[in-house]
Protein backbone atom coordinates (compact mmCIF):
# COMPACT_ATOMS: atom_id res chain seq x y z
CA UNK A 1 0.00 0.00 0.00
CA UNK A 2 1.34 3.41 -0.99
CA UNK A 3 0.12 6.75 0.31
CA UNK A 4 0.56 10.49 0.19
CA UNK A 5 -0.68 13.42 2.23
CA UNK A 6 -1.69 16.59 0.41
CA UNK A 7 -4.44 19.20 0.12
CA UNK A 8 -7.43 18.14 -1.97
CA UNK A 9 -7.88 20.45 -4.95
CA UNK A 10 -11.64 20.75 -4.43
CA UNK A 11 -11.67 22.23 -0.93
CA UNK A 12 -8.09 22.57 0.33
CA UNK A 13 -8.65 19.91 3.01
CA UNK A 14 -5.59 17.85 3.95
CA UNK A 15 -6.19 14.23 2.97
CA UNK A 16 -4.33 10.94 3.11
CA UNK A 17 -4.69 9.03 -0.14
CA UNK A 18 -3.85 5.32 -0.15
CA UNK A 19 -3.61 3.03 -3.14
CA UNK A 20 -2.61 -0.51 -3.92
CA UNK A 21 -1.46 -1.64 -7.35
CA UNK A 22 -3.24 0.66 -9.82
CA UNK A 23 -6.37 1.56 -7.82
CA UNK A 24 -7.20 3.98 -5.04
CA UNK A 25 -8.19 2.18 -1.83
CA UNK A 26 -8.82 4.87 0.77
CA UNK A 27 -9.12 8.68 0.96
CA UNK A 28 -9.19 10.11 4.49
CA UNK A 29 -9.68 13.71 5.56
CA UNK A 30 -7.17 14.65 8.27
CA UNK A 31 -8.55 16.98 10.96
CA UNK A 32 -6.67 19.53 13.00
CA UNK A 33 -3.57 19.60 10.79
CA UNK A 34 -1.14 22.33 11.80
CA UNK A 35 0.00 24.61 8.96
CA UNK A 36 -2.00 22.93 6.16
CA UNK A 37 -0.56 25.43 3.67
CA UNK A 38 2.77 23.60 3.81
CA UNK A 39 1.26 20.63 1.97
CA UNK A 40 1.08 20.59 -1.82
CA UNK A 41 -2.20 20.17 -3.67
CA UNK A 42 -3.41 16.92 -5.21
CA UNK A 43 -5.90 16.27 -8.02
CA UNK A 44 -6.64 13.65 -10.66
CA UNK A 45 -3.97 13.74 -13.35
CA UNK A 46 -4.28 16.30 -16.14
CA UNK A 47 -5.67 15.28 -19.53
CA UNK A 48 -4.46 17.02 -22.70
CA UNK A 49 -6.26 16.07 -25.91
CA UNK A 50 -4.02 18.12 -28.22
CA UNK A 51 -0.28 17.47 -28.10
CA UNK A 52 1.50 17.63 -31.45
CA UNK A 53 4.94 16.58 -30.22
CA UNK A 54 7.78 17.83 -28.07
CA UNK A 55 11.50 18.65 -27.97
CA UNK A 56 12.01 18.71 -31.73
CA UNK A 57 9.84 15.73 -32.66
CA UNK A 58 6.36 16.01 -34.17
CA UNK A 59 3.98 13.09 -34.14
CA UNK A 60 3.02 13.73 -37.78
CA UNK A 61 6.46 13.05 -39.16
CA UNK A 62 8.01 10.40 -41.41
CA UNK A 63 10.88 10.28 -38.92
CA UNK A 64 8.70 9.33 -35.95
CA UNK A 65 9.68 6.13 -34.16
CA UNK A 66 8.03 4.17 -31.37
CA UNK A 67 10.96 5.15 -29.15
CA UNK A 68 10.30 8.83 -29.83
CA UNK A 69 6.63 8.39 -28.99
CA UNK A 70 7.55 6.77 -25.68
CA UNK A 71 9.99 9.57 -24.93
CA UNK A 72 7.42 12.31 -25.60
CA UNK A 73 4.75 10.64 -23.48
CA UNK A 74 7.18 10.22 -20.59
CA UNK A 75 8.23 13.86 -20.87
CA UNK A 76 4.59 14.86 -20.44
CA UNK A 77 4.48 13.17 -17.03
CA UNK A 78 6.72 15.96 -15.74
CA UNK A 79 3.83 18.33 -16.52
CA UNK A 80 1.30 16.26 -14.56
CA UNK A 81 -0.25 14.75 -17.72
CA UNK A 82 -1.60 11.26 -17.09
CA UNK A 83 -3.88 11.18 -20.14
CA UNK A 84 -3.19 12.60 -23.59
CA UNK A 85 -4.03 12.46 -27.27
CA UNK A 86 -1.00 12.41 -29.57
CA UNK A 87 -2.13 14.75 -32.33
CA UNK A 88 -1.37 14.36 -36.01
CA UNK A 89 -1.63 17.58 -37.98
CA UNK A 90 -2.25 17.68 -41.72
CA UNK A 91 0.20 15.61 -43.73
CA UNK A 92 0.24 13.08 -46.57
CA UNK A 93 -1.43 9.68 -46.39
CA UNK A 94 1.99 8.04 -46.19
CA UNK A 95 3.00 10.11 -43.15
CA UNK A 96 -0.28 9.36 -41.42
CA UNK A 97 0.11 5.64 -42.03
CA UNK A 98 3.65 5.68 -40.69
CA UNK A 99 2.97 7.82 -37.63
CA UNK A 100 -0.13 5.90 -36.58
CA UNK A 101 1.77 2.64 -36.82
CA UNK A 102 4.56 3.99 -34.61
CA UNK A 103 2.11 5.28 -31.98
CA UNK A 104 0.42 1.89 -31.91
CA UNK A 105 3.77 0.13 -31.59
CA UNK A 106 4.80 2.41 -28.70
CA UNK A 107 1.62 1.56 -26.82
CA UNK A 108 2.24 -2.13 -27.37
CA UNK A 109 5.79 -1.84 -26.08
CA UNK A 110 5.07 0.18 -22.92
CA UNK A 111 1.97 -0.41 -20.79
CA UNK A 112 2.26 2.90 -18.95
CA UNK A 113 2.53 4.75 -22.24
CA UNK A 114 -0.57 2.87 -23.39
CA UNK A 115 -2.35 3.96 -20.20
CA UNK A 116 -1.44 7.59 -20.94
CA UNK A 117 -2.46 7.52 -24.60
CA UNK A 118 -6.25 7.83 -24.43
CA UNK A 119 -6.50 7.96 -28.20
CA UNK A 120 -5.05 9.66 -31.24
CA UNK A 121 -6.34 13.06 -32.36
CA UNK A 122 -6.36 13.64 -36.14
CA UNK A 123 -6.30 17.43 -36.58
CA UNK A 124 -6.60 17.25 -40.32
CA UNK A 125 -6.20 16.63 -43.17
CA UNK A 126 -9.96 17.19 -43.60
CA UNK A 127 -9.74 20.93 -42.96
CA UNK A 128 -10.14 24.15 -44.94
CA UNK A 129 -7.64 24.96 -47.66
CA UNK A 130 -8.19 28.70 -47.20
CA UNK A 131 -5.49 30.92 -45.76
CA UNK A 132 -6.36 31.86 -42.21
CA UNK A 133 -8.53 28.89 -41.23
CA UNK A 134 -5.82 26.56 -42.49
CA UNK A 135 -3.30 28.07 -40.05
CA UNK A 136 0.13 26.49 -40.42
CA UNK A 137 -1.20 23.28 -42.01
CA UNK A 138 0.29 22.62 -45.48
CA UNK A 139 -2.29 23.50 -48.15
CA UNK A 140 -1.29 20.70 -50.52
CA UNK A 141 -2.50 18.06 -48.07
CA UNK A 142 -5.78 19.69 -46.97
CA UNK A 143 -8.73 17.83 -48.47
CA UNK A 144 -12.33 16.78 -48.14
CA UNK A 145 -13.31 14.09 -45.62
CA UNK A 146 -12.81 10.60 -46.99
CA UNK A 147 -14.17 7.62 -45.07
CA UNK A 148 -12.01 5.04 -46.87
CA UNK A 149 -8.83 6.91 -45.96
CA UNK A 150 -9.97 7.21 -42.36
CA UNK A 151 -10.70 3.49 -42.13
CA UNK A 152 -7.17 2.69 -43.35
CA UNK A 153 -5.70 5.03 -40.74
CA UNK A 154 -7.88 3.63 -37.99
CA UNK A 155 -6.80 0.10 -38.86
CA UNK A 156 -3.14 1.15 -38.93
CA UNK A 157 -3.49 2.75 -35.51
CA UNK A 158 -4.84 -0.40 -33.94
CA UNK A 159 -8.19 1.32 -33.46
CA UNK A 160 -6.64 4.12 -31.41
CA UNK A 161 -8.01 7.14 -33.31
CA UNK A 162 -10.51 8.69 -30.91
CA UNK A 163 -10.87 12.31 -32.05
CA UNK A 164 -11.02 13.89 -35.51
CA UNK A 165 -11.00 17.63 -36.19
CA UNK A 166 -12.49 18.58 -39.56
CA UNK A 167 -14.16 21.40 -41.43
CA UNK A 168 -17.82 20.85 -42.35
CA UNK A 169 -17.50 23.12 -45.40
CA UNK A 170 -17.16 20.04 -47.64
CA UNK A 171 -20.12 18.17 -49.14
CA UNK A 172 -18.77 14.90 -47.75
CA UNK A 173 -18.60 16.16 -44.15
CA UNK A 174 -22.05 15.25 -42.84
CA UNK A 175 -21.87 11.63 -44.01
CA UNK A 176 -18.34 11.31 -42.63
CA UNK A 177 -19.39 12.71 -39.25
CA UNK A 178 -22.28 10.28 -38.96
CA UNK A 179 -20.05 7.31 -39.78
CA UNK A 180 -17.29 8.41 -37.41
CA UNK A 181 -19.63 9.07 -34.51
CA UNK A 182 -21.39 5.73 -34.97
CA UNK A 183 -17.96 4.05 -34.81
CA UNK A 184 -17.23 5.66 -31.42
CA UNK A 185 -15.03 8.51 -32.62
CA UNK A 186 -15.56 12.06 -31.37
CA UNK A 187 -15.77 14.65 -34.15
CA UNK A 188 -14.66 18.25 -33.65
CA UNK A 189 -15.06 21.32 -35.83
CA UNK A 190 -11.90 23.30 -36.47
CA UNK A 191 -9.73 25.06 -39.05
CA UNK A 192 -12.97 25.82 -40.86
CA UNK A 193 -14.39 28.28 -43.35
CA UNK A 194 -17.85 26.71 -43.08
CA UNK A 195 -21.06 28.68 -43.19
CA UNK A 196 -23.25 28.88 -40.12
CA UNK A 197 -25.67 26.46 -41.77
CA UNK A 198 -22.89 23.95 -42.38
CA UNK A 199 -21.79 24.24 -38.75
CA UNK A 200 -25.30 23.43 -37.55
CA UNK A 201 -25.60 20.51 -39.99
CA UNK A 202 -22.36 19.10 -38.58
CA UNK A 203 -23.70 19.37 -35.04
CA UNK A 204 -26.95 17.69 -36.07
CA UNK A 205 -24.83 14.87 -37.54
CA UNK A 206 -23.01 14.41 -34.23
CA UNK A 207 -20.05 16.83 -34.00
CA UNK A 208 -19.53 17.65 -30.32
CA UNK A 209 -16.44 19.85 -29.97
CA UNK A 210 -14.92 23.03 -31.37
CA UNK A 211 -11.15 22.63 -31.62
CA UNK A 212 -9.17 25.57 -30.16
CA UNK A 213 -12.10 27.92 -30.66
CA UNK A 214 -10.94 31.37 -31.78
CA UNK A 215 -7.77 30.08 -33.42
CA UNK A 216 -7.33 28.76 -36.95
CA UNK A 217 -9.73 31.40 -38.33
CA UNK A 218 -9.76 34.17 -40.92
CA UNK A 219 -7.93 37.31 -39.79
CA UNK A 220 -11.12 39.31 -40.49
CA UNK A 221 -14.72 38.11 -40.30
CA UNK A 222 -18.19 39.57 -40.90
CA UNK A 223 -19.59 41.01 -37.68
CA UNK A 224 -22.48 38.55 -37.95
CA UNK A 225 -23.28 35.94 -38.84
CA UNK A 226 -20.01 34.03 -38.71
CA UNK A 227 -18.81 30.59 -37.69
CA UNK A 228 -17.41 31.76 -34.34
CA UNK A 229 -20.73 33.09 -33.07
CA UNK A 230 -22.51 29.95 -34.24
CA UNK A 231 -20.12 27.62 -32.43
CA UNK A 232 -20.06 29.77 -29.31
CA UNK A 233 -23.87 29.83 -29.11
CA UNK A 234 -24.38 26.11 -29.85
CA UNK A 235 -24.89 24.35 -26.51
CA UNK A 236 -24.31 20.92 -28.03
CA UNK A 237 -20.70 21.88 -28.78
CA UNK A 238 -18.01 21.86 -26.14
CA UNK A 239 -15.03 24.11 -26.89
CA UNK A 240 -11.34 23.55 -26.42
CA UNK A 241 -9.30 26.64 -25.60
CA UNK A 242 -5.58 27.42 -25.66
CA UNK A 243 -5.11 29.59 -22.58
CA UNK A 244 -1.36 30.06 -22.85
CA UNK A 245 -1.74 33.86 -22.86
CA UNK A 246 -0.76 34.16 -26.54
CA UNK A 247 -3.39 32.37 -28.59
CA UNK A 248 -6.35 34.22 -27.08
CA UNK A 249 -6.49 37.58 -25.30
CA UNK A 250 -7.63 37.56 -21.69
CA UNK A 251 -11.02 39.13 -22.45
CA UNK A 252 -11.70 36.56 -25.20
CA UNK A 253 -11.01 33.65 -22.84
CA UNK A 254 -13.28 35.26 -20.26
CA UNK A 255 -16.14 35.75 -22.73
CA UNK A 256 -15.83 32.24 -24.18
CA UNK A 257 -15.83 30.54 -20.78
CA UNK A 258 -18.75 32.65 -19.61
CA UNK A 259 -20.71 31.89 -22.79
CA UNK A 260 -19.99 28.17 -22.82
CA UNK A 261 -19.92 27.62 -19.08
CA UNK A 262 -17.14 25.78 -17.29
CA UNK A 263 -18.84 22.45 -17.98
CA UNK A 264 -18.49 22.91 -21.77
CA UNK A 265 -14.87 24.08 -21.89
CA UNK A 266 -11.76 21.96 -22.36
CA UNK A 267 -8.27 23.38 -21.87
CA UNK A 268 -5.59 22.15 -24.28
CA UNK A 269 -1.92 22.99 -24.63
CA UNK A 270 -1.61 22.44 -28.42
CA UNK A 271 2.08 21.77 -27.73
CA UNK A 272 4.05 21.84 -30.97
CA UNK A 273 6.87 19.50 -31.82
CA UNK A 274 9.27 22.36 -31.18
CA UNK A 275 8.02 23.01 -27.65
CA UNK A 276 10.79 22.66 -25.11
CA UNK A 277 13.47 24.03 -27.44
CA UNK A 278 15.27 27.40 -26.98
CA UNK A 279 14.31 30.55 -28.95
CA UNK A 280 15.38 30.58 -32.60
CA UNK A 281 14.32 29.62 -36.12
CA UNK A 282 13.43 26.03 -36.95
CA UNK A 283 12.08 24.02 -39.86
CA UNK A 284 8.78 22.23 -39.24
CA UNK A 285 6.56 20.03 -41.40
CA UNK A 286 4.52 23.13 -42.21
CA UNK A 287 7.52 25.27 -43.15
CA UNK A 288 9.90 27.62 -41.29
CA UNK A 289 8.81 28.69 -37.81
CA UNK A 290 10.34 30.69 -35.01
CA UNK A 291 10.30 30.52 -31.23
CA UNK A 292 10.37 34.07 -29.91
CA UNK A 293 12.12 35.05 -26.67
CA UNK A 294 8.72 35.40 -24.93
CA UNK A 295 7.88 31.77 -25.76
CA UNK A 296 5.51 32.35 -28.66
CA UNK A 297 5.81 29.93 -31.57
CA UNK A 298 5.10 31.76 -34.84
CA UNK A 299 5.42 31.32 -38.58
CA UNK A 300 8.90 32.65 -39.34
CA UNK A 301 9.30 36.20 -40.56
CA UNK A 302 6.56 37.88 -38.54
CA UNK A 303 5.24 37.98 -34.97
CA UNK A 304 1.47 37.53 -35.21
CA UNK A 305 0.55 34.28 -37.00
CA UNK A 306 1.02 31.46 -34.52
CA UNK A 307 2.32 28.02 -35.50
CA UNK A 308 1.44 26.14 -32.35
CA UNK A 309 2.14 26.47 -28.67
CA UNK A 310 5.04 25.90 -26.34
CA UNK A 311 3.56 26.13 -22.82
CA UNK A 312 2.19 23.10 -20.93
CA UNK A 313 -1.42 22.52 -19.94
CA UNK A 314 -0.87 23.46 -16.31
CA UNK A 315 0.04 26.99 -17.41
CA UNK A 316 -3.37 27.25 -19.02
CA UNK A 317 -5.03 26.11 -15.79
CA UNK A 318 -3.32 28.88 -13.81
CA UNK A 319 -3.98 31.49 -16.50
CA UNK A 320 -7.66 30.56 -16.72
CA UNK A 321 -8.11 30.86 -12.97
CA UNK A 322 -6.91 34.45 -13.11
CA UNK A 323 -8.23 35.52 -16.53
CA UNK A 324 -11.76 34.30 -15.85
CA UNK A 325 -11.68 34.59 -12.05
CA UNK A 326 -12.39 30.91 -11.48
CA UNK A 327 -11.66 28.66 -8.54
CA UNK A 328 -8.96 26.02 -8.83
CA UNK A 329 -11.67 23.35 -8.90
CA UNK A 330 -13.41 25.02 -11.86
CA UNK A 331 -10.21 25.52 -13.85
CA UNK A 332 -9.01 21.98 -13.19
CA UNK A 333 -12.35 20.55 -14.31
CA UNK A 334 -11.52 21.89 -17.76
CA UNK A 335 -8.21 20.00 -17.75
CA UNK A 336 -9.29 16.76 -16.06
CA UNK A 337 -12.93 15.68 -16.27
CA UNK A 338 -14.17 17.69 -19.27
CA UNK A 339 -11.65 16.29 -21.78
CA UNK A 340 -12.56 12.78 -20.65
CA UNK A 341 -16.25 13.55 -21.07
CA UNK A 342 -15.80 14.78 -24.63
CA UNK A 343 -13.90 11.59 -25.48
CA UNK A 344 -16.58 9.42 -23.86
CA UNK A 345 -14.24 8.13 -21.15
CA UNK A 346 -15.40 7.78 -17.51
CA UNK A 347 -14.27 10.67 -15.30
CA UNK A 348 -11.47 9.90 -12.83
CA UNK A 349 -12.07 10.96 -9.24
CA UNK A 350 -10.21 10.72 -5.95
CA UNK A 351 -12.46 7.95 -4.71
CA UNK A 352 -11.82 4.30 -3.81
CA UNK A 353 -11.89 2.07 -6.86
CA UNK A 354 -10.77 4.74 -9.33
CA UNK A 355 -7.43 4.65 -11.15
CA UNK A 356 -4.49 5.87 -9.07
CA UNK A 357 -3.72 8.65 -11.58
CA UNK A 358 -2.69 11.74 -9.62
CA UNK A 359 -0.87 15.03 -9.95
CA UNK A 360 0.70 16.64 -6.87
CA UNK A 361 1.48 20.31 -7.44
CA UNK A 362 1.90 23.82 -6.11
CA UNK A 363 0.47 27.08 -7.43
CA UNK A 364 2.33 30.38 -7.74
CA UNK A 365 1.94 33.05 -5.06
CA UNK A 366 1.16 35.72 -7.68
CA UNK A 367 0.14 36.06 -11.33
CA UNK A 368 1.35 36.60 -14.00
CA UNK A 369 4.44 34.58 -13.21
CA UNK A 370 7.95 35.29 -14.38
CA UNK A 371 8.37 31.84 -15.92
CA UNK A 372 5.09 30.55 -17.44
CA UNK A 373 6.64 27.10 -17.90
CA UNK A 374 6.62 26.58 -14.13
CA UNK A 375 3.36 28.37 -13.24
CA UNK A 376 1.88 24.97 -12.39
CA UNK A 377 4.72 23.40 -10.43
CA UNK A 378 4.46 19.60 -10.44
CA UNK A 379 5.82 17.86 -7.34
CA UNK A 380 4.92 14.32 -8.40
CA UNK A 381 2.88 12.45 -10.99
CA UNK A 382 1.34 9.06 -10.26
CA UNK A 383 0.12 6.90 -13.14
CA UNK A 384 -1.65 3.62 -12.46
CA UNK A 385 -0.18 3.66 -8.97
CA UNK A 386 3.40 4.20 -10.08
CA UNK A 387 5.34 7.38 -9.37
CA UNK A 388 6.41 8.32 -12.88
CA UNK A 389 7.75 11.78 -12.01
CA UNK A 390 9.08 13.47 -8.87
CA UNK A 391 8.72 12.24 -5.32
CA UNK A 392 5.71 11.74 -3.09
CA UNK A 393 5.41 14.20 -0.20
CA UNK A 394 5.42 12.69 3.28
CA UNK A 395 3.43 13.71 6.29
N, C-alpha and C positions, 0 to 999 in steps of 0.2 A: 504493500500500500504506500503510495506517495501522497504528499500533501504540500500545500502552500497556504500562507496567511497573507491576505491582502484586502484592500477595500473594494467592495462590490461596486461596479460602475453605475448601477441603477440608483443607489441611495447613499453611497459612501460608507456603509456599515462594514466593519472589519469582519471578515469571514474566514473560516478554515475550510478549504476545499480538499477533499480526499478522492483519490481515484486508484483503481486497480486495473492493470492491463490498459485497455483503450477506452474505458468507460468511467464516468463519474460515479462515485459510490455514496458520498455524503457531503453536504454543504451546511456548515454550522455557523450561526451568527454568534460572535464573541461579544459579551457584554462587559462594560466597565473597562475597556482597553485604554490605558494611558497613552496620550499623544498619538491618536490614530492617524494623524497627518503624516507620520513618519513611514507609514506603509504605502507601497505602490498600489495602483489600481489594477483590477482584473476584470476581464470581459471575455465573452466568446471570441475566438480568433477572427481577424478581419477577412473579408471576402472581396476580391477585386476581379470583376468580370471583364476587364479590358487591360491586358498587359501585352504589349507588342514585342517585348524582348528586354534585354538589359546588358550593360557593360560591353557594348560593341557587337552584340549578336541579336539579330531580329529572328522571330519565329518564321516569318515568311521569307525564307532565304534558301537558295540551292545549296548553301554551305552548312545548313543546320545539321547537327548530329544529335543522336540520343544523349550523348554525354553533355552537350551544350544545354539541352533541355533540362536535364537533371541539375546542372549547375545553376541555371537561371531560377528554377523553382526553389532550390535551397537558399539562394541569395534573398529571395522574397521572405523567407522565414525571419530574417533579421528585421524586417519591417512589420512583423506581427501578422503576416498573411498566412492563414492556414487553408484557405480555399481560393482558387484562382481559375481564370479562363485564359490560357495562352491564346493570343489573338493574331490571326493571319490577316494582314491587310492585302489589298488588291495586288495580285501578281498573276503570272501565267498558270495554265492548268498544270504544267509540269512541276512548277515550284510548289503549288498546292499539294499535289500528289506526294512529292518528296517530303515536305514539311509535316504533313499529317502522318505519314508513315513513321517519321522519326519521333514525333510526340507519342504515338502509340507504343513504339518500342521502348521509349524512356519509362512509360508507365508500367510496362511489363517487367522491366528490369528492376525497378525500385518501388516497393509497396508504399512508402511514405510519399513519394512523388505522386503516385497514383491517387493517394488519398487527398492530396492537395489539388490535383487537377480535376475540377468539377465538370469540365467539359471544354471543348474548343469553341472559340468565338470566331466566326468568319465575318470580318468587317470588309465586305466586298467579295468578289469583284462585281456584284450585282448592284452597282451604285451609279449615280449620275456621271455623265461624261463632261458636264459643263464646268467651266472654271468657277471657282468659288465653292459650290457644293462638293466638288470632287476633292478639295483640299490638296494634300500632297500625294494622293493616289495617282499612279501613272495612267494617263488617259488611254493608252493603247490597250490596256487590259480591262477597262471598265466595260461592262456589257449587261444585256438583259438577263433576268433570271432564267436559269435552265435547269430543269429538274433532273435530267439525265446526268449532267455534270455533277450536280450536288450528290446524287446517289453514288457516283464513283468515289467522290471525296469522302463521303460518310463511310463507305466500305473500307477505304484505305485507312481511315482513322480508327478502325475497330469500333465504329459506332459512337465515337466520342464527341462528335459535333453536337453542341447543345444550344448554340445561339447563332443566329444569322442576322446581320444588319444589311438591309437592302433599301433601294429607292422604289417606291410604288409608281413611279412615272412611266414604267414600261407596261405594255399590254399584257405581258406574261406574268405580271406580279401577283395578281389576285389568285390565280390558279396555283402558283408556286407557294404562296403563303398558306393556302388551305392544305396542300399536301404536306408541307413542312410541319405545320401545327398538329395535324393528325398523326404524324410520325413521332411526336413528342419533342419537337424542336421549338424553342422560343424564337419568334421573329420580331426584329426591331426595325424601326424606320430611322434612316440616317443618311447623310451625304446625299440629300435629295433635292430635286428641283420640281417635285410633284405639285400638282394643284391641290387645293383644299379638298376637292371632291375625291381625288385619288387617295389622299391621306385617309379620308373617312371610309372609302372602300377597302383599304388595307386593314383598317381596324375592324370593320365588319367581318373580314375574312379571317381575323384572328391575331393580327399584330398586337403586341402588348407592351412595347417599350419604344421610347425615343432615345437613340444613341447620342451621347454627349450633346444634348439639346442646346442650341445656341452656337454650336461650332460646326464647321463643315457646311456653311451656308453662303449665299451670295453676299457680297460686301454691301450692296444696297438692295432694299426690298420695298415693294409697295407698302404704304402705311397699313392698309387692310383691303381685302383679305390677303393673308399670306400663310405659308405652311408653318411658321412658328406659332402664330396665334392659334391655329387649328390644333396643333399638337398640345399646346399648353392648356387649352380649354377642354380637351378630350379626357374625361375621367377614366376611360378604359385603358389609357396609356400611362404607364409609369415613365419616368424620365431619368436617365443617367446624366450626371453633371460632373464636370472637371473643375474642382474647387481649389486649384493650385494657386490662385491669385493672379494668373496670367490669362487663362483661357476665357474667363468671364469676369467682368467687373463686379465689385461687391454688391452694387444695387441690383444687378441682374440676377445674381444668385439669390438675393433676398426675395425678389419678386417671384422667381420661379418656384422656390420652396414654399412661399406663401400661397401661390396659386395651386400648386400640385398637392400641397400638404406633405408633411414628413413621411407619411405612410406610402406615398407614391414616388419618392425620390430615392435614387441609388447613386452613391458616390463612387466614382472610378478614378484611377490614376491616369490611364491612357499612357503608361510608361512606354517610351520609345526604346528601340534597340540601343540607342546611344545614351540613354540615361545611365548615370553613374560615371560618365567620362568627364574629363576637365574641359573648360571652355576652349573653343576652337572650331575650325571648319572640318567637316567630315563628308564622306560620300555614303549615301543611303540608297536603298532600292528605289526610292522615288526621286533621286537626284541629289545634288549638293545641298547640305544643310549646315547650320551653324548653332553651336551652343554659346549663348551670350554670357558675359560675366555674371549677370543676375539670375542665371539658371534657365532662362527661356530657350526653347529649342525652336528655331525658325528656319524657313527656307532661306538659303544663303543669299546674301546681297541686299537684304532689307531687314527691318526689325518688327514688322507687323504680322505677316502671315506665318502662323505657327505650323510646325511640322511634327507635332507630338508633344509629349510632356516629359519632365525629368524629375518630378517630385513624387514621393510615395503617397499611398492612400491615407496614411495617418496624418499627413500634412493637411489634406483636404478635410479631415474630421475636425482638426483644430480650427482651421480657417472658417468652416461652416458654423461652428459654435459661435464665433465672434461676429462673422458677417451677417448672420441671420438672427443672432441672439437666441440661440438654442441651448438647451441643457446638454450635458455630455451624453445622457441616455438617448436623447432625440438624435443627436448627430451620429452616434454609434449605430443606431438602428439603420441608418442609411448605408452603413458599411459592414453590416453583419447580417441582420435578418432580411432586409429588403432585397438584396441581391439574390439570396437563396429563394425567396418567394418568387421572384421573376423567372428564375430557372426551374421552378417547380420542385425544389428540394426542401425537405423538412427543416424548419428553423432549429438552430442549435442553441440551447439554453444552459445556464448553470444549474442544472437539476440532476438528481440521480438518474442514471440510465442513459444520459446523453453522452455523445462523444467527448472525450477529454481533449478538446481543442480550445486552447486558451491563449490570450495575450496578456502579459503583465507589463504595465507601462506607467510612465509619469507624464504629466502635462506641464507646459511651461508656466512660469509665474506671471508672465505678461505676454501681450500680443500687440503688434506683430513681433515675431522672433527674429533674432539676428541671423540664424541659420535655419531656413525652412526645412532642410533635410532632417533635422533632429527635433522638430516641433513636437512630434509624438515620439517620445523616447522609450523604446522597447527595452524592458529589463529581461524578459524571458518569453519564449514562445513554446507552447506545448502542443504537439500534434499527435493525436491518437495515443496520448499518455506518455509520449517520449519528449524530453526536453531537446528541441532541435535548434534552439538558439538561447544564449545567455545562461543565467543561473537562477534557480528558484530562490525567492527571498525566504528567510527563516522567520521564526517568531521573535 
